[in-house]
Amino acid sequence: MLAAPPAPPAPPAPPARPTKPRTPLRKTRISLSPCESKPWPQVSQPYQTPFTELEDTHDEPEEATFSTDITFFDEQTNQFKPIQPDEIEQIFCQLHQHFSGVIAVMPVVPFLIIECNPLPDVAKQPFMVAGLVAVFMKEGGPYPFGVDFIGEVSFAKQDHPATVPSTIACDLKPFHLPKLTTFDWLFNRIPTALFISSYPQQILVELEETDPSEFQKSLQVLPTRIGSLSFGYTNGPLLHRSARHPDPAVFDGSLDDTNYLLPENGAALRPGVLLECRGNIGLDAVVDGNMSNSGVKVSKGEKQRFTCAGFDQVPEKDVYHAGNEVGVIKEAFGEDIGLVETPFPFKNSFLDINTTAQKLLHSSLLRFGQYFVIDSAFTSRQRLRCFGVRTGFRHPPSGPSSTMRYAVVNQGIFAVPSSVINSEPQLRLGMCGSPLVLSGEYLEDESYLSHGYVAGFMLRKDITGYDATEKLYAYCQVCDPLMDEGWEVCTD
């Protein structure tokens, strides 16, 4: 049996007070509100983006737009509280007083579904309400993916407690990230599993795709519940790589198109700046382009690269910023991490986040409920909250335990703000490649920001049967593949 690699050191304890915010450096203020379409130069047509001065709007943090003394989450115990009917009524009255369009609220822990007509301005929608992730949705609209139970339920009985190790049973509980050894056990308990994910109140098992009748037969024998969690099943992978991408020619949302290579804009690339890659030749012999975000600068020995989305579906690996060719993707790791070799300066300080990337964070250090931030050319600064992980499996090399299956974390699962949930697909797809930075353990906590922990990079993922905008979760490629190959954040 292979020995597990030593775990990286845990993040240090948070300091007593959060870090002091700094003046944002991003040159264009991003808005997720609907706006008019605008023409966009093709990547095959180099241009110089004019410098746009950032207007200081003196915006208050989004949480300042609505506040309540009621909370369904105990930060001391890191547990959700029982929800009383009178508290729901109070929350509804407070929300309706602040947002006149609110007509109903429904707690689906860890989310609070808020039905509205009309929807409040996205800039005023808080991320959290009463300790729950706020999901503002249109009256009568479909519930997004993640509200209901995910997958199909097994018809078999619960595994007998005597057949389940106590450490496994105790680790499978709501609002918790199970250990990797627990996923190891599950992959060997369910040999046909391709992926096993933890969501806040359930386990989801994505099985090898079979004939529908065979899938229904398997539901007669697969476990319906282990420990304190119910199990859902899908016939084949639930997630698949999105065939769509933000099309530069028809992009109809706001984005930061600043040329950060100009001297007045810093003369350097940074995390979260707009990148493009040549796609296939489209109509009128014009080269289509794919848009993404830059990640962080990393190094391995004498090699230095910066990360971006892998652009694995395009024939050419040249990468552009503001019409300038800035490098070529030389290596690719994991599901969608490309490494770009560039002759241009790259600074690891973020534009709208008060930190500089300093260290890659291993997935084993992720904890349920932690807060993260991204800084994307398509969404600017956005908060996310860790609510699960998605694991695949690997076989060890030949040996006595070569038939065993061992879990590896493929993605982190994160709750996203309503403003992103309700935004057009172009914006959601445009989040890919954005670095995910650890912020803190609770909403107001930014104590980890000064350490610059990068937990991964946003992925473009579609969910079978759901529109790109109709999901409560976003998925992140973890840093483990980079770390396993010896890459680390570049410090110079």
C-alpha positions in Angstrom: 0.0 0.0 0.0 1.4 3.4 -1.0 2.1 5.8 1.8 0.2 9.1 1.6 2.3 12.2 1.0 2.9 14.3 4.0 0.2 16.9 4.5 1.3 20.6 4.0 1.3 22.8 7.0 -2.0 24.2 8.1 -2.7 27.9 7.6 -1.7 30.0 10.6 -4.3 31.1 13.1 -6.0 34.3 12.0 -4.8 37.5 13.6 -7.1 39.4 15.9 -8.2 42.0 13.3 -8.9 41.7 9.6 -6.4 43.2 7.1 -6.9 46.8 6.1 -8.4 47.2 2.6 -6.5 49.0 0.0 -7.5 51.1 -3.0 -8.5 48.8 -5.9 -6.1 48.8 -8.9 -8.5 47.4 -11.5 -9.1 50.1 -14.1 -12.6 49.2 -15.1 -15.5 48.8 -12.6 -17.4 45.6 -13.5 -21.2 45.5 -13.4 -23.3 42.4 -13.6 -26.4 44.3 -14.5 -27.7 43.9 -18.1 -26.1 46.2 -20.6 -26.0 46.9 -24.3 -24.0 44.7 -26.6 -20.7 46.1 -27.8 -18.5 45.1 -30.7 -15.3 43.3 -29.7 -12.1 43.1 -31.8 -11.1 39.6 -32.9 -8.0 38.2 -31.4 -6.4 38.1 -34.9 -6.7 42.0 -35.0 -4.2 43.4 -32.6 -5.3 46.7 -30.9 -4.3 48.9 -28.0 -7.0 49.3 -25.4 -7.4 52.9 -24.3 -6.7 53.7 -20.7 -9.9 54.2 -18.7 -9.6 56.0 -15.4 -11.4 54.2 -12.6 -14.1 56.3 -11.1 -14.1 56.2 -7.3 -17.7 55.3 -6.5 -17.1 55.0 -2.7 -19.1 51.8 -2.8 -20.0 50.2 0.5 -19.4 46.5 0.8 -22.4 44.5 -0.5 -23.1 43.2 3.0 -23.8 46.8 4.2 -26.9 47.0 1.9 -28.8 44.7 4.2 -28.2 43.4 7.8 -30.1 41.5 10.4 -29.4 40.3 14.0 -30.9 36.9 13.2 -28.5 34.2 12.2 -29.0 30.5 11.6 -25.3 29.8 11.9 -23.2 29.6 15.1 -19.7 30.7 14.3 -18.4 29.4 17.6 -19.4 25.8 17.0 -19.3 26.2 13.1 -22.8 24.6 13.1 -26.2 25.6 11.7 -28.9 26.2 14.2 -32.5 24.9 14.1 -34.7 27.3 12.2 -37.9 28.5 13.9 -41.0 29.6 12.0 -41.1 32.9 13.7 -37.5 33.6 12.7 -38.4 32.9 9.1 -41.3 35.4 9.4 -39.0 38.0 10.8 -36.4 37.5 8.1 -39.2 37.8 5.4 -40.5 41.1 6.9 -37.0 42.6 7.2 -36.1 41.6 3.6 -39.5 42.8 2.3 -39.0 46.2 4.0 -35.5 46.5 2.5 -36.3 45.0 -0.9 -40.0 45.7 -1.8 -40.0 43.0 -4.4 -39.5 40.2 -2.0 -42.6 38.0 -1.9 -41.4 34.7 -0.3 -38.4 33.2 1.5 -37.5 29.5 1.9 -34.5 28.3 3.9 -32.8 25.3 2.3 -29.7 25.1 4.5 -27.1 26.3 3.7 -29.1 28.5 1.3 -31.9 31.0 1.7 -34.1 31.1 -1.4 -35.6 34.6 -1.8 -38.3 34.9 -4.4 -38.8 38.4 -5.9 -40.8 40.4 -8.4 -38.9 42.3 -9.5 -35.3 41.2 -8.6 -33.4 43.9 -6.7 -30.4 45.4 -8.4 -27.6 42.9 -8.4 -25.2 45.4 -6.8 -27.5 45.5 -3.7 -28.0 41.8 -3.3 -26.1 40.5 -0.2 -24.1 37.3 -0.4 -25.2 36.1 3.1 -28.5 36.6 5.0 -28.9 35.3 8.5 -25.8 33.0 8.1 -27.2 31.5 4.8 -26.1 32.1 1.3 -28.7 34.3 -0.2 -30.2 33.2 -3.6 -32.4 35.9 -5.1 -34.6 34.4 -7.9 -37.5 35.6 -10.0 -41.1 34.9 -9.0 -42.2 31.6 -10.5 -38.8 30.8 -11.9 -37.2 27.4 -11.9 -35.2 26.5 -8.8 -31.5 26.3 -9.6 -29.4 23.2 -9.4 -28.5 22.5 -5.8 -31.8 23.3 -4.2 -33.3 19.8 -4.5 -31.7 16.5 -3.8 -29.1 15.7 -6.4 -29.3 12.4 -8.3 -31.6 9.4 -7.9 -32.2 7.6 -4.6 -31.3 4.0 -4.1 -34.0 1.5 -3.2 -31.7 -0.7 -1.1 -31.5 -0.6 2.7 -28.9 1.4 4.6 -25.6 -0.4 5.0 -25.6 -2.3 8.3 -23.6 -0.3 10.8 -21.5 -3.4 11.6 -20.1 -3.4 8.0 -19.1 0.3 8.1 -16.0 1.3 10.1 -16.9 3.7 12.8 -14.4 6.3 11.5 -16.1 6.3 8.1 -19.6 6.5 9.6 -18.6 9.5 11.9 -16.9 11.3 9.0 -20.1 11.1 6.8 -22.1 13.9 8.3 -23.8 17.1 7.0 -22.0 20.4 6.6 -18.6 18.7 6.6 -15.8 17.8 4.2 -15.0 14.1 4.6 -11.4 12.9 4.7 -9.7 11.5 1.7 -9.5 8.1 3.4 -13.3 8.1 3.6 -13.6 8.7 -0.1 -11.0 5.8 -0.5 -13.4 3.5 1.3 -16.4 4.7 -0.7 -14.7 4.1 -4.0 -14.0 0.5 -3.0 -17.5 0.1 -1.5 -19.0 1.2 -4.9 -16.6 -0.2 -7.6 -18.6 1.4 -10.5 -18.2 4.9 -9.2 -16.4 7.4 -11.4 -16.7 10.4 -9.1 -17.9 10.8 -5.6 -18.8 14.3 -4.3 -19.7 15.7 -0.9 -22.5 18.3 -0.9 -23.7 20.1 2.3 -26.4 17.4 3.1 -25.7 14.5 0.9 -23.1 12.4 -1.1 -23.4 12.2 -4.9 -22.0 9.2 -6.7 -21.5 9.5 -10.5 -21.6 5.9 -11.8 -20.1 4.5 -15.0 -22.7 5.1 -17.7 -24.8 2.1 -18.5 -28.1 1.2 -20.2 -31.0 2.9 -18.3 -32.5 -0.4 -17.3 -29.1 -1.5 -15.8 -28.8 1.7 -14.0 -32.2 1.1 -12.4 -31.1 -2.4 -11.4 -28.0 -1.0 -9.7 -30.2 1.3 -7.6 -31.7 -1.9 -6.0 -28.4 -2.8 -4.4 -26.4 0.4 -3.9 -26.4 2.0 -0.4 -29.1 4.5 0.2 -27.4 6.0 3.3 -24.1 5.6 5.1 -23.4 7.4 8.4 -25.6 10.5 8.5 -25.7 11.2 4.8 -28.1 10.0 2.1 -26.6 9.0 -1.3 -27.7 10.1 -4.7 -26.7 8.5 -8.0 -26.3 9.6 -11.6 -26.0 7.4 -14.7 -22.7 8.7 -16.0 -20.9 11.9 -15.1 -23.0 14.8 -13.9 -20.5 17.5 -14.9 -19.0 17.9 -18.3 -16.6 20.4 -19.9 -18.5 23.3 -21.3 -18.5 23.4 -25.1 -19.4 27.1 -24.8 -17.1 29.9 -24.0 -17.3 33.7 -23.9 -17.2 34.7 -27.6 -15.3 37.9 -28.0 -17.3 38.8 -31.2 -20.7 38.7 -29.5 -19.9 39.3 -25.8 -22.8 41.2 -24.3 -21.7 41.9 -20.7 -19.3 44.1 -18.8 -15.6 43.2 -18.5 -12.3 44.8 -17.7 -10.6 45.1 -21.1 -7.8 47.4 -19.9 -4.4 46.9 -21.4 -2.3 46.4 -18.3 1.0 46.3 -20.3 0.8 50.1 -20.8 3.1 52.1 -18.5 0.2 54.1 -17.0 -1.6 50.8 -16.1 1.4 49.2 -14.3 3.3 47.8 -17.4 2.7 44.2 -16.1 0.3 41.3 -16.3 -1.5 40.4 -13.1 -3.9 37.8 -11.7 -7.4 38.1 -13.2 -6.6 40.1 -16.3 -8.3 39.3 -19.6 -6.6 36.8 -21.9 -7.6 35.5 -25.3 -6.5 32.5 -27.4 -7.1 31.9 -31.1 -9.9 29.4 -31.8 -11.1 27.9 -35.0 -11.5 29.8 -38.3 -15.2 30.9 -38.4 -17.4 32.6 -40.9 -15.7 35.1 -43.3 -12.3 33.5 -42.5 -12.2 35.4 -39.2 -10.4 33.7 -36.4 -12.7 33.1 -33.4 -11.3 33.7 -30.0 -11.7 32.3 -26.5 -11.6 34.5 -23.5 -10.3 33.6 -20.0 -8.5 35.1 -17.0 -4.8 35.0 -16.0 -4.0 33.1 -12.9 -0.8 33.5 -10.9 3.0 33.3 -11.6 4.6 30.0 -10.6 8.0 28.5 -10.8 9.8 25.2 -10.8 13.5 25.4 -10.5 14.6 27.9 -13.2 11.3 27.6 -15.1 8.8 30.5 -14.6 5.2 30.5 -16.0 1.8 32.0 -15.3 -1.3 30.0 -15.1 -4.4 30.3 -17.3 -7.3 28.1 -18.5 -5.8 25.3 -20.5 -7.6 26.2 -23.8 -7.4 22.5 -24.7 -10.0 22.7 -27.4 -8.2 25.2 -29.6 -5.5 24.3 -32.1 -3.1 27.2 -31.3 -1.7 27.8 -27.9 -0.6 31.4 -28.3 -2.1 33.6 -25.6 -3.0 37.3 -26.1 -3.7 40.2 -23.8 -5.2 43.4 -25.3 -4.2 42.3 -28.8 -0.6 41.6 -27.8 0.8 38.1 -27.9 2.1 37.6 -24.4 3.1 34.0 -24.5 2.5 30.3 -25.3 1.0 27.5 -23.2 3.9 25.2 -22.7 2.5 22.7 -20.2 -1.0 21.6 -18.9 -1.9 20.0 -15.6 -5.1 18.6 -14.0 -8.3 19.3 -15.9 -7.8 22.9 -17.1 -4.5 24.5 -15.8 -2.3 25.8 -18.6 1.2 27.2 -17.9 2.2 30.1 -20.1 5.8 31.0 -20.8 6.0 34.8 -21.3 8.7 37.5 -21.8 6.5 40.1 -20.2 6.5 41.1 -16.5 4.0 39.4 -14.3 3.2 40.7 -10.8 1.3 38.4 -8.4 -0.5 41.3 -6.6 -4.2 41.2 -7.3 -6.1 44.2 -8.7 -9.2 44.1 -6.5 -8.1 41.9 -3.6 -5.9 43.2 -0.9 -3.2 40.6 -1.2 -0.4 39.1 -3.3 -0.3 35.4 -4.2 2.3 33.7 -2.1 1.5 30.0 -1.7 -0.5 27.2 -3.3 -3.0 25.6 -0.9 -3.4 21.8 -1.0 -7.0 20.5 -1.1 -6.4 18.6 2.1 -6.5 22.0 3.9 -9.9 23.0 2.7 -12.6 23.2 5.3 -16.4 23.3 5.0 -17.7 26.9 5.1 -14.5 28.8 4.5 -14.7 32.0 2.5 -12.8 32.6 -0.7 -12.6 35.5 -3.1 -11.8 35.7 -6.8 -10.9 38.7 -8.9 -12.0 38.2 -12.5 -11.9 40.4 -15.6 -15.6 39.4 -16.0 -16.9 39.8 -12.4 -14.3 41.8 -10.5 -14.1 40.8 -6.8 -16.6 38.1 -5.9 -17.0 36.0 -2.7 -17.5 32.3 -2.7 -17.9 29.7 0.1 -16.6 26.2 0.2 -19.4 23.6 0.5 -17.9 20.4 -0.9 -15.3 18.5 -2.9 -15.6 16.3 -6.0 -13.2 13.3 -6.1 -12.1 10.9 -8.7 -10.0 7.7 -8.2 -6.7 6.3 -9.2 -5.1 2.8 -9.1 -1.7 2.4 -7.4 1.2 0.9 -9.4 1.4 -2.9 -9.6 1.8 -4.6 -6.3 -0.2 -6.4 -3.5 -2.8 -3.5 -3.4 -3.0 -2.9 -7.1 -6.8 -3.6 -7.1 -7.5 -1.0 -4.5 -8.9 2.4 -5.6 -7.7 5.6 -4.0 -9.5 8.9 -4.1 -8.0 12.1 -5.5 -9.6 15.5 -5.2 -10.5 16.8 -8.6 -12.5 19.9 -7.8 -13.7 22.1 -4.9 -17.4 22.9 -4.8 -18.3 26.5 -4.0 -21.5 28.5 -3.4 -21.6 31.7 -5.6 -23.4 35.0 -5.1 -26.9 35.5 -6.6 -25.5 38.3 -8.8 -23.4 35.6 -10.6 -26.2 33.0 -10.5 -28.5 35.4 -12.2 -26.0 36.8 -14.7 -25.8 35.9 -18.3 -23.9 32.7 -19.2 -21.1 34.8 -20.8 -20.2 36.1 -17.4 -20.3 32.7 -15.7 -18.2 31.1 -18.4 -15.8 34.0 -18.2 -14.8 33.2 -14.6 -12.6 30.3 -15.8 -8.9 30.5 -14.9 -9.5 33.0 -12.1 -7.4 32.2 -8.9 -9.4 31.4 -5.8 -7.9 33.1 -2.7 -8.6 32.0 0.9 -10.2 34.9 2.8 -11.3 33.7 6.2 -13.5 31.5 8.4 -16.5 33.8 8.6 -18.1 36.5 6.5 -16.2 39.5 7.8 -13.0 37.6 8.3 -10.2 38.6 5.9 -7.4 37.4 8.1 -6.0 34.9 5.7 -5.8 37.3 2.8 -2.4 38.7 3.9 -0.9 35.1 3.5 -1.9 34.9 -0.2 -3.1 31.3 -0.2 -4.3 30.3 -3.7 -6.7 27.3 -3.4 -7.3 26.7 -7.1 -8.6 28.1 -10.4 -12.2 28.4 -11.6 -13.5 25.9 -14.1 -16.0 26.1 -16.9 -18.5 23.3 -16.1 -21.9 22.5 -17.4 -24.4 20.3 -15.4 -26.4 17.8 -17.4 -30.0 19.0 -17.7 -29.4 22.5 -16.3 -28.7 25.9 -17.9 -25.4 27.5 -17.2 -27.0 30.2 -15.1 -29.3 27.8 -13.1 -26.9 26.4 -10.5 -26.0 27.3 -6.9 -22.5 25.9 -7.2 -19.3 26.7 -9.1 -16.4 24.3 -9.5 -12.7 24.9 -9.0 -9.7 23.0 -10.2 -7.6 22.4 -7.1 -3.8 23.1 -7.0 -2.8 19.6 -6.2 -1.7 18.6 -9.7 0.7 21.6 -9.8 2.0 21.0 -6.3 2.6 17.3 -7.1 4.8 18.3 -10.0 6.9 20.6 -7.9 5.4 24.0 -9.0 5.1 26.8 -6.4 4.1 30.5 -6.4 6.9 32.6 -7.7 8.1 35.0 -5.1 10.0 37.6 -7.2 
